[in-house]
Amino acid sequence: MNKASYPLKLPASVKSAAQRLAKEDGVSLNQWIAVAVAEKIGVVETAADFLSHRAGQARPSDLTTFLDRASDRPPVAGDDIAKVS
């Protein structure tokens, strides 16, 4: 396996949590972070493949038919998007 190093700066709270979890798993912090990154890559690539497969030949412009039929009325109370502050 070819390895490359990368200086990583983490917020102290994230590093502390990662160290704790690595210790619980019985692995080094470096190994724990490498596995976490590999898992994230797998999730993102799997999601991208899944969504690409589901979309098939559809293109964003294909959605205009549906968007044109969408109501201009405001959402029903309680069904709106909450603002995050």
MMTF fields as JSON, N, C-alpha, C and O atoms, coordinates in Angstrom:
{
  "mmtfVersion": "1.0.0",
  "mmtfProducer": "UNKNOWN",
  "numBonds": 339,
  "numAtoms": 340,
  "numGroups": 85,
  "numChains": 1,
  "numModels": 1,
  "chainsPerModel": [1],
  "groupsPerChain": [85],
  "chainIdList": ["A"],
  "bondAtomList": [4, 2, 8, 6, 12, 10, 16, 14, 20, 18, 24, 22, 28, 26, 32, 30, 36, 34, 40, 38, 44, 42, 48, 46, 52, 50, 56, 54, 60, 58, 64, 62, 68, 66, 72, 70, 76, 74, 80, 78, 84, 82, 88, 86, 92, 90, 96, 94, 100, 98, 104, 102, 108, 106, 112, 110, 116, 114, 120, 118, 124, 122, 128, 126, 132, 130, 136, 134, 140, 138, 144, 142, 148, 146, 152, 150, 156, 154, 160, 158, 164, 162, 168, 166, 172, 170, 176, 174, 180, 178, 184, 182, 188, 186, 192, 190, 196, 194, 200, 198, 204, 202, 208, 206, 212, 210, 216, 214, 220, 218, 224, 222, 228, 226, 232, 230, 236, 234, 240, 238, 244, 242, 248, 246, 252, 250, 256, 254, 260, 258, 264, 262, 268, 266, 272, 270, 276, 274, 280, 278, 284, 282, 288, 286, 292, 290, 296, 294, 300, 298, 304, 302, 308, 306, 312, 310, 316, 314, 320, 318, 324, 322, 328, 326, 332, 330, 336, 334],
  "bondOrderList": [1, 1, 1, 1, 1, 1, 1, 1, 1, 1, 1, 1, 1, 1, 1, 1, 1, 1, 1, 1, 1, 1, 1, 1, 1, 1, 1, 1, 1, 1, 1, 1, 1, 1, 1, 1, 1, 1, 1, 1, 1, 1, 1, 1, 1, 1, 1, 1, 1, 1, 1, 1, 1, 1, 1, 1, 1, 1, 1, 1, 1, 1, 1, 1, 1, 1, 1, 1, 1, 1, 1, 1, 1, 1, 1, 1, 1, 1, 1, 1, 1, 1, 1, 1],
  "groupList": [{"groupName": "MET", "atomNameList": ["N", "CA", "C", "O"], "elementList": ["N", "C", "C", "O"], "formalChargeList": [0, 0, 0, 0], "bondAtomList": [1, 0, 2, 1, 3, 2], "bondOrderList": [1, 1, 2], "singleLetterCode": "M", "chemCompType": "L-PEPTIDE LINKING"}, {"groupName": "ASN", "atomNameList": ["N", "CA", "C", "O"], "elementList": ["N", "C", "C", "O"], "formalChargeList": [0, 0, 0, 0], "bondAtomList": [1, 0, 2, 1, 3, 2], "bondOrderList": [1, 1, 2], "singleLetterCode": "N", "chemCompType": "L-PEPTIDE LINKING"}, {"groupName": "LYS", "atomNameList": ["N", "CA", "C", "O"], "elementList": ["N", "C", "C", "O"], "formalChargeList": [0, 0, 0, 0], "bondAtomList": [1, 0, 2, 1, 3, 2], "bondOrderList": [1, 1, 2], "singleLetterCode": "K", "chemCompType": "L-PEPTIDE LINKING"}, {"groupName": "ALA", "atomNameList": ["N", "CA", "C", "O"], "elementList": ["N", "C", "C", "O"], "formalChargeList": [0, 0, 0, 0], "bondAtomList": [1, 0, 2, 1, 3, 2], "bondOrderList": [1, 1, 2], "singleLetterCode": "A", "chemCompType": "L-PEPTIDE LINKING"}, {"groupName": "SER", "atomNameList": ["N", "CA", "C", "O"], "elementList": ["N", "C", "C", "O"], "formalChargeList": [0, 0, 0, 0], "bondAtomList": [1, 0, 2, 1, 3, 2], "bondOrderList": [1, 1, 2], "singleLetterCode": "S", "chemCompType": "L-PEPTIDE LINKING"}, {"groupName": "TYR", "atomNameList": ["N", "CA", "C", "O"], "elementList": ["N", "C", "C", "O"], "formalChargeList": [0, 0, 0, 0], "bondAtomList": [1, 0, 2, 1, 3, 2], "bondOrderList": [1, 1, 2], "singleLetterCode": "Y", "chemCompType": "L-PEPTIDE LINKING"}, {"groupName": "PRO", "atomNameList": ["N", "CA", "C", "O"], "elementList": ["N", "C", "C", "O"], "formalChargeList": [0, 0, 0, 0], "bondAtomList": [1, 0, 2, 1, 3, 2], "bondOrderList": [1, 1, 2], "singleLetterCode": "P", "chemCompType": "L-PEPTIDE LINKING"}, {"groupName": "LEU", "atomNameList": ["N", "CA", "C", "O"], "elementList": ["N", "C", "C", "O"], "formalChargeList": [0, 0, 0, 0], "bondAtomList": [1, 0, 2, 1, 3, 2], "bondOrderList": [1, 1, 2], "singleLetterCode": "L", "chemCompType": "L-PEPTIDE LINKING"}, {"groupName": "VAL", "atomNameList": ["N", "CA", "C", "O"], "elementList": ["N", "C", "C", "O"], "formalChargeList": [0, 0, 0, 0], "bondAtomList": [1, 0, 2, 1, 3, 2], "bondOrderList": [1, 1, 2], "singleLetterCode": "V", "chemCompType": "L-PEPTIDE LINKING"}, {"groupName": "GLN", "atomNameList": ["N", "CA", "C", "O"], "elementList": ["N", "C", "C", "O"], "formalChargeList": [0, 0, 0, 0], "bondAtomList": [1, 0, 2, 1, 3, 2], "bondOrderList": [1, 1, 2], "singleLetterCode": "Q", "chemCompType": "L-PEPTIDE LINKING"}, {"groupName": "ARG", "atomNameList": ["N", "CA", "C", "O"], "elementList": ["N", "C", "C", "O"], "formalChargeList": [0, 0, 0, 0], "bondAtomList": [1, 0, 2, 1, 3, 2], "bondOrderList": [1, 1, 2], "singleLetterCode": "R", "chemCompType": "L-PEPTIDE LINKING"}, {"groupName": "GLU", "atomNameList": ["N", "CA", "C", "O"], "elementList": ["N", "C", "C", "O"], "formalChargeList": [0, 0, 0, 0], "bondAtomList": [1, 0, 2, 1, 3, 2], "bondOrderList": [1, 1, 2], "singleLetterCode": "E", "chemCompType": "L-PEPTIDE LINKING"}, {"groupName": "ASP", "atomNameList": ["N", "CA", "C", "O"], "elementList": ["N", "C", "C", "O"], "formalChargeList": [0, 0, 0, 0], "bondAtomList": [1, 0, 2, 1, 3, 2], "bondOrderList": [1, 1, 2], "singleLetterCode": "D", "chemCompType": "L-PEPTIDE LINKING"}, {"groupName": "GLY", "atomNameList": ["N", "CA", "C", "O"], "elementList": ["N", "C", "C", "O"], "formalChargeList": [0, 0, 0, 0], "bondAtomList": [1, 0, 2, 1, 3, 2], "bondOrderList": [1, 1, 2], "singleLetterCode": "G", "chemCompType": "PEPTIDE LINKING"}, {"groupName": "TRP", "atomNameList": ["N", "CA", "C", "O"], "elementList": ["N", "C", "C", "O"], "formalChargeList": [0, 0, 0, 0], "bondAtomList": [1, 0, 2, 1, 3, 2], "bondOrderList": [1, 1, 2], "singleLetterCode": "W", "chemCompType": "L-PEPTIDE LINKING"}, {"groupName": "ILE", "atomNameList": ["N", "CA", "C", "O"], "elementList": ["N", "C", "C", "O"], "formalChargeList": [0, 0, 0, 0], "bondAtomList": [1, 0, 2, 1, 3, 2], "bondOrderList": [1, 1, 2], "singleLetterCode": "I", "chemCompType": "L-PEPTIDE LINKING"}, {"groupName": "THR", "atomNameList": ["N", "CA", "C", "O"], "elementList": ["N", "C", "C", "O"], "formalChargeList": [0, 0, 0, 0], "bondAtomList": [1, 0, 2, 1, 3, 2], "bondOrderList": [1, 1, 2], "singleLetterCode": "T", "chemCompType": "L-PEPTIDE LINKING"}, {"groupName": "PHE", "atomNameList": ["N", "CA", "C", "O"], "elementList": ["N", "C", "C", "O"], "formalChargeList": [0, 0, 0, 0], "bondAtomList": [1, 0, 2, 1, 3, 2], "bondOrderList": [1, 1, 2], "singleLetterCode": "F", "chemCompType": "L-PEPTIDE LINKING"}, {"groupName": "HIS", "atomNameList": ["N", "CA", "C", "O"], "elementList": ["N", "C", "C", "O"], "formalChargeList": [0, 0, 0, 0], "bondAtomList": [1, 0, 2, 1, 3, 2], "bondOrderList": [1, 1, 2], "singleLetterCode": "H", "chemCompType": "L-PEPTIDE LINKING"}],
  "groupTypeList": [0, 1, 2, 3, 4, 5, 6, 7, 2, 7, 6, 3, 4, 8, 2, 4, 3, 3, 9, 10, 7, 3, 2, 11, 12, 13, 8, 4, 7, 1, 9, 14, 15, 3, 8, 3, 8, 3, 11, 2, 15, 13, 8, 8, 11, 16, 3, 3, 12, 17, 7, 4, 18, 10, 3, 13, 9, 3, 10, 6, 4, 12, 7, 16, 16, 17, 7, 12, 10, 3, 4, 12, 10, 6, 6, 8, 3, 13, 12, 12, 15, 3, 2, 8, 4],
  "groupIdList": [1, 2, 3, 4, 5, 6, 7, 8, 9, 10, 11, 12, 13, 14, 15, 16, 17, 18, 19, 20, 21, 22, 23, 24, 25, 26, 27, 28, 29, 30, 31, 32, 33, 34, 35, 36, 37, 38, 39, 40, 41, 42, 43, 44, 45, 46, 47, 48, 49, 50, 51, 52, 53, 54, 55, 56, 57, 58, 59, 60, 61, 62, 63, 64, 65, 66, 67, 68, 69, 70, 71, 72, 73, 74, 75, 76, 77, 78, 79, 80, 81, 82, 83, 84, 85],
  "secStructList": [7, 7, 7, 7, 7, 7, 7, 7, 7, 7, 7, 2, 2, 2, 2, 2, 2, 2, 2, 2, 2, 2, 2, 2, 2, 6, 1, 7, 2, 2, 2, 2, 2, 2, 2, 2, 2, 2, 2, 2, 2, 2, 2, 2, 2, 2, 2, 2, 2, 2, 2, 2, 2, 2, 2, 6, 6, 7, 7, 4, 4, 4, 4, 2, 2, 2, 2, 2, 6, 1, 7, 7, 1, 7, 7, 7, 6, 6, 7, 1, 7, 7, 7, 7, 7],
  "xCoordList": [0.842, 0.0, 0.888, 1.818, 0.586, 1.305, 0.679, -0.541, 1.491, 0.965, 1.442, 2.546, 0.592, 0.951, 0.611, -0.373, 1.428, 1.116, 0.444, 0.656, -0.366, -1.109, -1.253, -1.823, -0.735, -0.894, -2.358, -2.95, -2.916, -4.342, -4.549, -4.024, -5.315, -5.636, -7.1, -7.982, -7.343, -8.698, -9.021, -8.134, -10.285, -10.669, -10.362, -10.478, -9.971, -9.576, -10.665, -10.366, -11.917, -13.007, -13.152, -13.462, -12.929, -13.021, -11.858, -12.04, -10.669, -9.5, -9.68, -9.368, -10.176, -10.382, -11.371, -11.137, -12.478, -13.475, -12.89, -13.131, -12.12, -11.506, -10.499, -10.432, -9.722, -8.763, -9.484, -9.064, -10.561, -11.332, -11.879, -11.782, -12.455, -13.034, -11.961, -12.168, -10.814, -9.71, -9.243, -8.986, -9.138, -8.717, -9.719, -9.339, -11.031, -12.073, -11.985, -12.254, -11.601, -11.461, -10.133, -9.94, -9.211, -7.91, -6.987, -6.161, -7.123, -6.27, -5.667, -6.103, -4.658, -4.046, -5.001, -5.908, -4.775, -5.588, -5.439, -6.416, -4.215, -3.963, -4.772, -5.398, -4.753, -5.495, -6.994, -7.709, -7.471, -8.898, -9.352, -10.404, -8.56, -8.906, -8.865, -9.735, -7.857, -7.756, -8.992, -9.528, -9.444, -10.636, -11.879, -12.742, -11.974, -13.124, -13.206, -14.29, -12.071, -12.045, -12.431, -13.199, -11.902, -12.239, -13.728, -14.345, -14.314, -15.754, -16.554, -17.541, -16.144, -16.849, -16.772, -17.762, -15.614, -15.459, -16.412, -17.073, -16.484, -17.375, -18.826, -19.572, -19.239, -20.625, -20.942, -21.973, -20.061, -20.308, -20.329, -21.204, -19.371, -19.329, -20.512, -21.058, -20.909, -22.072, -23.331, -24.157, -23.48, -24.651, -24.671, -25.72, -23.514, -23.441, -23.814, -24.55, -23.304, -23.632, -25.12, -25.753, -25.68, -27.093, -27.957, -28.875, -27.656, -28.469, -28.32, -29.285, -27.119, -26.9, -27.711, -28.313, -27.723, -28.489, -29.983, -30.686, -30.467, -31.89, -32.31, -33.417, -31.418, -31.745, -31.811, -32.53, -31.059, -31.047, -30.62, -29.563, -31.436, -31.123, -31.747, -31.647, -32.38, -33.036, -32.009, -30.872, -32.44, -31.613, -32.38, -33.609, -31.68, -32.376, -33.495, -34.53, -33.292, -34.326, -35.602, -36.668, -35.516, -36.701, -37.652, -38.826, -37.168, -37.989, -38.896, -39.802, -38.669, -39.468, -40.957, -41.78, -41.313, -42.726, -43.354, -44.469, -42.649, -43.165, -43.127, -44.063, -42.05, -41.923, -42.955, -43.448, -43.28, -44.292, -45.667, -46.499, -45.909, -47.21, -47.261, -48.319, -46.127, -46.083, -46.904, -46.945, -47.545, -48.39, -47.549, -46.425, -48.125, -47.467, -47.939, -47.497, -48.831, -49.354, -48.279, -47.429, -48.307, -47.335, -47.639, -48.761, -46.67, -46.895, -47.917, -48.11, -48.559, -49.505, -48.723, -47.572, -49.332, -48.667, -48.056, -48.723, -46.815, -46.123, -45.402, -44.643, -45.631, -45.008, -43.95, -43.458, -43.605, -42.602, -41.201, -41.062, -40.199, -38.815, -38.411, -38.511, -37.958, -37.537, -36.233, -35.344, -36.121, -34.878, -33.909, -34.272, -32.678, -31.635, -30.812, -30.325, -30.664, -29.869, -28.571, -27.785],
  "yCoordList": [-1.171, 0.0, 1.235, 1.351, 2.148, 3.403, 4.376, 4.535, 5.026, 5.945, 7.354, 7.564, 8.315, 9.718, 10.384, 10.036, 11.333, 12.032, 13.358, 13.956, 13.789, 15.023, 15.653, 15.045, 16.881, 17.525, 17.899, 18.61, 17.425, 17.615, 18.47, 18.168, 19.538, 20.395, 20.189, 20.382, 19.795, 19.542, 20.472, 20.841, 20.852, 21.562, 20.654, 19.432, 21.262, 20.486, 19.513, 18.382, 19.935, 19.054, 17.839, 16.742, 18.034, 16.916, 15.957, 14.739, 16.508, 15.651, 14.853, 13.664, 15.508, 14.829, 13.671, 12.579, 13.921, 12.866, 11.734, 10.562, 12.078, 11.059, 10.231, 9.012, 10.883, 10.151, 9.183, 8.039, 9.652, 8.796, 7.581, 6.454, 7.818, 6.708, 5.744, 4.531, 6.291, 5.432, 4.546, 3.357, 5.137, 4.363, 3.262, 2.135, 3.601, 2.59, 1.454, 0.298, 1.796, 0.774, 0.043, -0.965, 0.542, -0.108, 0.112, -0.745, 1.265, 1.586, 2.969, 3.733, 3.275, 4.602, 5.644, 5.324, 6.884, 7.977, 8.043, 8.257, 7.86, 7.89, 6.809, 7.075, 5.594, 4.499, 4.777, 4.517, 5.301, 5.576, 6.621, 6.469, 7.687, 8.739, 8.186, 8.505, 7.358, 6.78, 5.939, 6.012, 5.146, 4.318, 5.201, 4.933, 6.247, 7.149, 7.823, 7.941, 8.26, 8.89, 7.868, 8.184, 6.654, 5.605, 5.287, 5.09, 5.237, 4.98, 6.105, 5.85, 7.336, 8.487, 8.448, 8.72, 8.116, 8.004, 6.944, 7.16, 5.811, 4.739, 5.173, 4.858, 5.893, 6.356, 7.346, 7.23, 8.315, 9.339, 8.723, 9.037, 7.85, 7.237, 6.3, 6.235, 5.585, 4.707, 5.521, 5.16, 6.616, 7.48, 8.072, 8.12, 8.523, 9.108, 8.067, 8.369, 6.838, 5.768, 5.441, 5.264, 5.361, 5.048, 6.119, 5.809, 7.374, 8.459, 8.554, 8.844, 8.311, 8.328, 7.225, 7.44, 6.042, 4.919, 5.23, 4.969, 5.791, 6.129, 7.189, 7.146, 8.136, 9.218, 8.724, 9.288, 7.669, 7.141, 8.209, 8.82, 8.43, 9.421, 10.783, 11.703, 10.914, 12.18, 13.298, 13.084, 14.485, 15.681, 16.719, 16.662, 17.675, 18.701, 19.395, 19.74, 19.595, 20.261, 19.429, 19.976, 18.116, 17.257, 17.569, 17.202, 18.238, 18.529, 19.738, 19.961, 20.509, 21.725, 21.425, 22.233, 20.302, 19.924, 19.83, 20.305, 19.228, 19.084, 20.415, 20.759, 21.15, 22.423, 23.429, 24.244, 23.374, 24.293, 24.033, 24.938, 22.803, 22.46, 22.712, 22.574, 23.083, 23.318, 24.552, 25.526, 24.49, 25.585, 26.781, 26.638, 27.964, 29.188, 29.567, 30.571, 28.765, 29.052, 28.791, 27.922, 29.533, 29.264, 27.914, 27.419, 27.323, 26.015, 26.095, 27.141, 24.971, 24.862, 25.091, 24.668, 25.745, 26.022, 24.743, 23.712, 24.821, 23.67, 22.836, 21.929, 23.131, 22.367, 23.191, 22.79, 24.336, 25.184, 24.784, 24.01, 25.307, 24.997, 25.898, 27.121, 25.301, 26.076, 26.781, 26.217, 28.006, 28.745, 28.332, 28.256, 28.067, 27.676, 28.911, 29.588, 29.194, 30.384, 30.018, 30.9],
  "zCoordList": [0.0, 0.0, 0.0, 0.798, -0.903, -0.985, -0.005, 0.013, 0.805, 1.811, 1.523, 1.021, 1.849, 1.736, 3.058, 3.71, 3.44, 4.685, 4.365, 3.31, 5.308, 5.15, 6.529, 7.435, 6.691, 8.001, 8.206, 7.393, 9.269, 9.511, 10.748, 11.82, 10.593, 11.723, 12.063, 11.226, 13.295, 13.762, 14.917, 15.686, 15.044, 16.268, 17.456, 17.362, 18.569, 19.749, 20.176, 20.559, 20.115, 20.55, 19.637, 20.103, 18.342, 17.391, 17.612, 17.608, 17.805, 18.04, 19.325, 19.377, 20.342, 21.627, 21.487, 22.004, 20.784, 20.576, 19.743, 20.031, 18.71, 17.862, 18.657, 18.495, 19.509, 20.345, 21.276, 21.448, 21.868, 22.781, 22.042, 22.526, 20.866, 20.1, 19.595, 19.574, 19.19, 18.748, 19.901, 19.719, 21.081, 22.256, 22.561, 22.878, 22.461, 22.697, 21.691, 22.017, 20.455, 19.406, 19.482, 18.801, 20.306, 20.447, 19.269, 18.952, 18.612, 17.461, 17.665, 18.526, 16.859, 16.934, 16.354, 15.585, 16.741, 16.202, 14.688, 13.97, 14.206, 12.766, 12.046, 11.02, 12.588, 11.963, 12.018, 11.05, 13.139, 13.293, 12.277, 11.656, 12.105, 11.143, 9.717, 8.907, 9.404, 8.054, 7.742, 6.636, 8.702, 8.494, 8.362, 7.526, 9.181, 9.113, 7.744, 7.174, 7.22, 5.898, 4.824, 3.916, 4.926, 3.95, 3.986, 2.94, 5.189, 5.301, 4.665, 3.975, 4.888, 4.314, 2.788, 2.109, 2.254, 0.802, 0.26, -0.756, 0.929, 0.499, 0.508, -0.419, 1.545, 1.641, 0.526, -0.136, 0.318, -0.695, -2.088, -2.895, -2.371, -3.701, -3.913, -5.015, -2.891, -3.007, -3.246, -4.085, -2.515, -2.692, -4.098, -4.74, -4.574, -5.919, -6.977, -7.916, -6.823, -7.77, -7.725, -8.766, -6.511, -6.347, -7.004, -7.763, -6.709, -7.263, -8.779, -9.487, -9.268, -10.713, -11.382, -12.434, -10.767, -11.304, -11.29, -12.267, -10.173, -10.051, -11.061, -11.599, -11.312, -12.238, -13.677, -14.501, -13.975, -15.333, -16.317, -16.164, -17.317, -18.345, -18.046, -18.859, -16.903, -16.551, -16.428, -16.005, -16.806, -16.707, -15.91, -15.854, -15.287, -14.512, -15.293, -14.722, -16.57, -17.373, -17.469, -17.754, -17.236, -17.265, -16.115, -16.171, -15.078, -13.916, -14.106, -13.303, -15.142, -15.313, -15.434, -15.003, -16.002, -16.115, -14.727, -14.512, -13.806, -12.446, -11.701, -10.98, -11.881, -11.177, -11.662, -10.882, -12.939, -13.479, -12.876, -12.809, -12.438, -11.848, -10.35, -9.736, -9.751, -8.304, -7.955, -8.706, -6.818, -6.353, -5.926, -5.443, -6.117, -5.663, -4.261, -3.702, -3.702, -2.36, -1.314, -1.506, -0.21, 0.858, 1.497, 1.387, 2.151, 2.772, 3.9, 4.519, 4.147, 5.258, 6.552, 6.664, 7.509, 8.779, 9.362, 9.451, 9.747, 10.315, 9.263, 9.607, 7.986, 6.91, 6.186, 5.132, 6.751, 6.118, 6.603, 7.55, 5.96, 6.316, 7.466, 7.37, 8.54, 9.703, 9.404, 8.766, 9.864, 9.694, 10.787, 11.961, 10.391, 11.336, 11.645, 10.74, 12.906, 13.249, 13.894, 14.243]
}
